[in-house]
Amino acid sequence: MDSVILLFSGRFGCDLRRTQWIPTSSVCCERNGHRNQSPAEIVNGVRCRLDLFRSNSTNPDDTSGFQWLKKNAELFLQEFWQKKPVVIRNAFPELRDSSILSPDELAGLSLEKDVQSRIVIHNPSSTPLYDALWGPFESSTFENLPESGYTLLVNEVNRHIPQVAELLSKFSFIPNWRIDDIMVSYAAENGGVGPHVDNYDVFLIQSSGTRNWKYSTKQILPNEEKLIPNISVSVLENGFIVEEDVILEPGDVLYMPPRCPHWGTAMKDDGCMTFSVGFRAPKVSELLVGFVEHVSDRKEIQNVFLQDDSNQLMNQLGNPAIISKDAIENARQLLLNAVSNEREFVHWFCEAVTEAKRFRNGDEYVD
């Protein structure tokens, strides 16, 4: 595998916190005369408030956040899963000073033809505000990148790097069929992909460097989502009201439920890398279309036609323009019978939800 050297000598760029997308005045909101509670946080196995606790421990023998989480999986599933974000401090202490994956190795992966990758560049003072380049890349691509404001993202790294795949064992409290992939990103100083929402659950693991995350617990529904037009990156046009503002350090994790808006920005030129463990669920429409297509491919039904009922036809004599209720019900029952084989559905469903890159439809990871 080829290797390239990423440009680490970034210079300080625009202060993203002062842009129009997320008003800093909204970070702390007043509700009923009281300030918002700090975000839920788990530090060394103890749930706490962010303003009261911060993990300064570097002892790998400490109880990690994920050890606590696995022991208290029911609590996490009931209180947080698909409901609200949570910061888990010291979840992956083994990632501190780890050589599991370097920025150079990540860049090398992006040169491979069978690896999906892209680079997002933030242009705060020009148009378009965000732009994307799609891999596979050439070594010269990295030589021509700006010194700051860009992010390299590589999908399905767990399929290429065994040490990355081993991280999935930490998530055994979620069924394996819900796991999609581990996407890894490297961000130069001020690098990020803008304020956005995702359609999946994601654990954002800080592997190296530091990243600032702004997010909200209020979901943005699909019909409420307005994106900046005419750019190749899905960025919220009107941003969102920030409820929480946190900094993740190596080993820390931020869990984000689907449709909760968030925005991550590399704090400085410190080799910021994030491992995004995604859990994707199919849409009902995707299941419906997929199973119907599967059933329609069966040879035994490809030449099956609706059959006329002579009694129904006689009852409709003199009214040829009417589609009778009996004819409609006959067609409905025929379709229901075709898709009602439980054993066949079980076989198809298990195969469909364990396919690689399933149910994507262009909705790629952007964190």
C-alpha positions in Angstrom: 0.0 0.0 0.0 1.4 3.4 -0.9 2.0 6.0 1.8 1.9 9.7 1.6 2.9 12.4 4.1 0.0 14.6 5.3 0.6 18.3 5.7 0.8 18.9 9.5 2.3 22.4 9.5 -1.1 24.2 9.5 -1.5 27.8 10.3 -4.3 29.3 12.3 -7.3 30.1 10.1 -10.8 31.4 10.7 -12.3 31.1 14.1 -15.2 28.8 13.2 -17.0 29.5 16.4 -17.7 33.1 15.1 -19.3 32.1 11.8 -23.0 32.5 11.1 -23.9 28.9 11.4 -24.0 28.5 15.2 -24.6 31.6 17.4 -22.3 31.5 20.4 -25.0 33.2 22.4 -27.1 30.1 22.3 -24.6 27.8 23.9 -26.2 28.4 27.3 -29.9 28.8 27.3 -32.2 29.9 30.1 -35.3 27.7 30.8 -37.8 28.6 33.4 -35.3 30.9 35.1 -32.6 28.1 35.3 -29.5 27.4 33.2 -29.5 24.2 31.2 -28.0 21.2 32.9 -24.6 20.2 31.6 -24.4 17.3 29.2 -24.6 13.8 30.5 -21.1 12.5 31.0 -19.4 9.3 32.2 -16.0 9.7 33.6 -14.0 6.6 34.8 -17.2 4.7 35.4 -19.0 7.5 37.3 -21.9 9.5 35.8 -21.3 13.2 36.4 -21.9 16.7 35.2 -19.4 18.2 32.8 -18.9 21.3 34.9 -18.2 19.2 38.1 -15.9 16.6 36.7 -13.2 16.3 34.1 -11.0 13.2 33.6 -7.3 14.0 34.1 -6.3 10.4 34.7 -3.8 8.8 32.4 -3.6 5.5 34.3 -4.7 2.7 31.9 -5.7 0.6 34.9 -8.5 3.0 35.7 -12.1 1.7 35.0 -12.8 3.0 31.5 -16.1 4.6 30.5 -16.9 1.7 28.3 -16.3 -0.9 31.0 -18.9 0.9 33.0 -21.1 1.2 30.0 -21.0 -2.5 29.2 -21.9 -3.4 32.8 -24.8 -0.9 32.7 -25.9 -1.5 29.2 -29.6 -1.5 30.1 -29.3 1.9 31.6 -27.6 3.2 28.5 -30.2 1.7 26.2 -33.1 3.0 28.2 -31.8 6.5 28.8 -29.6 7.4 25.8 -29.8 5.0 22.9 -31.7 6.8 20.0 -32.8 9.4 22.6 -30.1 11.8 23.6 -26.3 12.4 23.3 -23.8 11.4 26.0 -20.1 12.0 26.5 -18.1 9.0 27.7 -14.7 10.1 29.1 -11.8 7.6 29.0 -13.8 5.1 27.1 -10.8 3.9 25.1 -7.7 4.5 27.2 -5.8 2.1 25.0 -6.0 4.6 22.2 -3.8 7.1 24.0 -0.4 7.2 22.2 -1.6 4.2 20.2 -0.2 3.2 16.8 -3.4 1.5 15.7 -3.6 3.8 12.7 -1.5 6.8 11.7 -2.6 9.7 9.5 -0.1 8.5 6.9 -1.6 5.1 6.9 -5.1 6.6 6.6 -3.9 8.7 3.6 -2.4 5.6 2.1 -5.8 3.8 2.3 -7.4 6.7 0.4 -5.1 5.9 -2.6 -6.6 2.4 -3.0 -9.2 1.8 -5.7 -11.4 -0.4 -3.5 -11.6 2.1 -0.6 -14.2 4.8 -0.4 -12.7 8.1 0.6 -13.2 11.8 0.3 -11.7 15.1 1.4 -13.9 18.0 2.6 -12.4 21.5 2.5 -13.9 24.4 4.4 -13.5 27.7 2.6 -14.8 30.3 5.2 -13.9 33.3 3.0 -14.9 32.0 -0.5 -17.5 30.1 -2.5 -18.4 27.3 -2.1 -18.2 27.4 1.6 -17.6 23.7 1.7 -16.3 21.5 -1.1 -15.6 17.8 -1.5 -13.0 15.8 -3.4 -13.7 12.1 -4.0 -11.1 9.3 -4.0 -9.2 7.3 -4.8 -6.6 10.0 -4.6 -3.1 10.6 -5.9 -0.2 11.5 -3.7 -0.1 14.9 -5.4 -3.6 15.6 -4.0 -2.2 15.8 -0.5 0.7 18.0 -1.6 -1.8 20.6 -2.9 -4.1 20.8 0.1 -4.3 24.0 2.1 -2.5 24.1 5.5 -5.7 24.1 7.4 -9.5 23.6 7.1 -9.6 20.2 5.4 -10.7 16.8 6.5 -9.8 13.4 5.1 -12.6 10.7 5.6 -12.2 7.0 4.8 -15.1 4.6 5.1 -15.1 0.9 6.2 -11.6 1.1 7.6 -12.6 -1.9 9.8 -12.6 -4.0 6.6 -9.0 -3.1 5.8 -7.3 -2.8 9.2 -7.8 -5.7 11.6 -6.8 -3.6 14.7 -9.6 -1.1 13.8 -12.1 -4.0 13.5 -11.2 -5.2 17.0 -12.8 -2.0 18.4 -16.2 -3.4 17.4 -15.9 -5.9 20.3 -16.5 -2.9 22.7 -20.0 -2.6 21.3 -21.4 -6.1 22.0 -24.4 -4.6 23.8 -25.7 -3.6 20.4 -26.7 -6.5 17.9 -24.0 -7.1 15.3 -26.5 -6.7 12.4 -26.9 -3.0 13.4 -23.2 -2.3 12.9 -22.5 -0.6 9.6 -18.8 0.4 9.6 -16.0 2.3 11.2 -15.2 5.5 9.3 -11.9 7.2 10.2 -11.2 10.9 9.7 -8.1 13.1 9.9 -8.7 16.8 10.3 -6.1 19.6 10.0 -6.5 22.7 12.2 -10.1 24.1 11.9 -11.0 21.1 9.7 -14.6 19.9 9.9 -17.6 19.1 7.7 -19.9 21.7 9.0 -23.2 21.5 11.0 -25.2 18.5 9.9 -27.5 15.6 10.9 -27.1 11.9 10.3 -29.7 9.2 9.9 -27.9 6.7 12.1 -26.5 6.2 15.6 -22.8 7.0 15.8 -20.1 6.7 18.5 -17.5 9.4 17.8 -14.2 8.1 19.3 -11.4 10.6 19.6 -8.2 8.7 18.7 -5.6 11.5 18.7 -5.6 15.2 19.0 -8.5 17.3 20.2 -11.9 18.1 18.7 -14.5 20.6 19.7 -18.1 19.3 19.4 -21.2 21.5 19.4 -24.5 19.7 19.4 -28.2 19.8 20.3 -30.5 17.2 21.8 -33.4 18.5 19.7 -33.8 16.3 16.6 -34.2 17.9 13.2 -36.8 15.9 11.2 -36.2 15.3 7.5 -39.0 17.7 6.5 -37.3 20.4 8.6 -33.8 19.9 7.3 -32.6 22.7 5.0 -29.2 22.3 3.4 -26.9 24.9 1.8 -27.8 24.7 -1.9 -25.4 23.9 -4.8 -22.5 22.4 -2.7 -21.3 18.8 -2.6 -21.4 18.5 1.2 -24.6 18.2 3.3 -24.4 21.3 5.6 -27.4 22.8 7.4 -28.2 26.1 5.9 -29.5 27.7 9.1 -27.3 25.8 11.5 -28.8 24.9 14.8 -29.1 26.2 18.4 -26.3 24.8 20.4 -27.2 23.1 23.7 -23.8 21.6 24.5 -20.2 22.5 23.7 -17.5 19.9 24.6 -13.9 19.1 23.9 -13.0 15.5 23.3 -9.4 14.3 24.1 -7.8 11.0 23.1 -9.9 8.1 24.4 -13.1 10.1 24.8 -16.4 9.3 23.0 -19.4 11.2 22.1 -22.6 9.2 21.3 -25.0 10.9 18.9 -28.5 9.6 18.2 -30.0 9.9 14.7 -31.1 13.3 13.5 -29.5 15.3 16.4 -27.5 18.1 14.8 -23.8 18.3 15.6 -20.6 20.0 14.4 -17.1 18.9 15.0 -14.0 21.0 14.5 -10.3 20.2 15.0 -9.0 22.4 17.7 -5.4 22.8 16.5 -2.7 21.2 14.4 -2.3 18.2 16.7 -3.1 15.2 14.4 -6.8 15.1 15.1 -8.3 11.7 14.3 -11.8 10.5 14.9 -13.1 6.9 14.6 -16.9 7.0 13.8 -18.6 3.7 14.7 -21.9 3.8 12.8 -25.1 1.8 13.5 -27.5 2.1 10.6 -31.1 0.9 10.5 -33.1 0.5 7.3 -36.0 2.6 6.4 -39.4 0.8 6.2 -39.6 1.9 2.5 -36.2 0.2 1.9 -37.3 -3.0 3.5 -40.5 -3.0 1.5 -38.9 -2.4 -1.9 -36.1 -4.8 -1.1 -38.3 -7.7 -0.1 -40.8 -7.1 -2.9 -38.0 -7.2 -5.5 -36.7 -10.4 -3.9 -40.1 -12.0 -4.1 -40.8 -10.8 -7.6 -37.6 -12.6 -8.8 -39.0 -16.0 -7.8 -39.7 -18.0 -10.9 -42.8 -19.6 -9.6 -44.7 -16.3 -9.5 -43.3 -14.6 -12.6 -46.0 -16.1 -14.8 -48.8 -15.9 -12.2 -51.7 -13.7 -13.3 -54.9 -12.4 -11.6 -57.7 -14.8 -12.2 -61.2 -13.6 -12.9 -64.1 -14.8 -10.7 -67.1 -15.6 -12.8 -69.5 -14.7 -10.0 -67.8 -11.3 -9.6 -68.1 -10.7 -13.4 -71.8 -11.6 -13.4 -72.4 -9.2 -10.5 -70.8 -6.4 -12.5 -72.8 -6.9 -15.7 -73.9 -3.6 -17.1 -71.2 -1.6 -15.2 -67.9 -2.2 -17.2 -66.3 1.1 -16.1 -66.3 0.1 -12.4 -63.5 -1.7 -10.6 -65.4 -3.7 -8.1 -64.5 -4.1 -4.4 -64.2 -7.8 -5.0 -61.6 -7.4 -7.7 -59.6 -5.0 -5.5 -59.7 -7.4 -2.6 -58.8 -10.4 -4.8 -55.6 -8.5 -6.0 -54.7 -7.5 -2.5 -55.0 -11.0 -1.2 -52.9 -12.3 -4.0 -50.1 -9.8 -3.2 -50.3 -10.5 0.6 -50.0 -14.2 -0.1 -46.9 -13.7 -2.2 -45.1 -11.9 0.6 -46.4 -13.7 3.6 -43.9 -16.6 3.6 -42.3 -16.1 7.1 -39.4 -18.4 6.4 -38.5 -16.6 3.2 -38.7 -13.2 4.9 -36.4 -14.3 7.7 -33.8 -15.6 5.1 -34.0 -12.4 3.1 -34.0 -10.0 6.1 -30.9 -11.6 7.7 -29.1 -11.5 4.4 -30.1 -7.9 3.6 -29.2 -6.3 7.0 -25.7 -7.9 7.0 -24.7 -6.8 3.5 -21.8 -4.3 3.3 -22.8 -0.7 2.5 -26.5 -1.7 2.9 -29.3 0.9 2.9 -26.9 3.8 2.1 -28.6 5.4 -0.9 -26.1 8.2 -0.9 -26.4 8.9 2.8 -22.7 8.6 3.6 -20.9 9.2 6.8 -19.7 12.7 7.3 -18.5 12.9 10.9 
